[in-house]
């Protein structure tokens, strides 16, 4: 069964550094998402992406964050200058269609630790 | 602000016990409702979803959930749990008027003792 994959599984970085988290969505999916979960807190929506542009974004997704689909398979989340509070598990998801009822399939996550 | 609440943070059951996990949401409009499960070391997987029709939804592995609109609830049930059901369970809600984003509850850790 096709799965969403994410790399790396764990990323450690120094405060102020840029990080890029990578995701490979399921191949025929059209809608892509990033969520994050700070330790001990809820999974929170960051951004959704469709047709090469951002569809929705949350208040968390400020100018420090950006997303890109650099080629036909990867979907990336960039944090320009990491802060301690960016430490979290970041989940990528994808869905086949653009309807809200469509299932979002999640990747295993990247644990980001900012020191 | 819109929110999703899962009141049980940790649940411990013995095998064959019945399970009910609560989920309440605060939206007044039309919603889609989901339960996801995360087994140890694995990614979030969909258990079941509701978006229209019969409010009693059946999912994988013997799970079901009932949408009660008047109570803003979507509780997850299983009549007889197994050790392999040990996992974290997340309720998620999509407000159809607000796009495709999911709002998650805080999760419930279920431990099933053999």
Interface residues (C-beta under 8 A of the other chain):
Chain A: X3 X4 X31 X33 X35 X41 X42 X43 X44 X45 X48 X55 X56 X58 X91 X95 X98 X99 X100 X101 X102 X103 X104 X105 X106 X107 X108 X109
Chain B: X4 X32 X34 X36 X42 X43 X44 X45 X46 X49 X51 X52 X90 X92 X94 X96 X98 X99 X100 X101 X102 X103 X104 X105 X106 X107
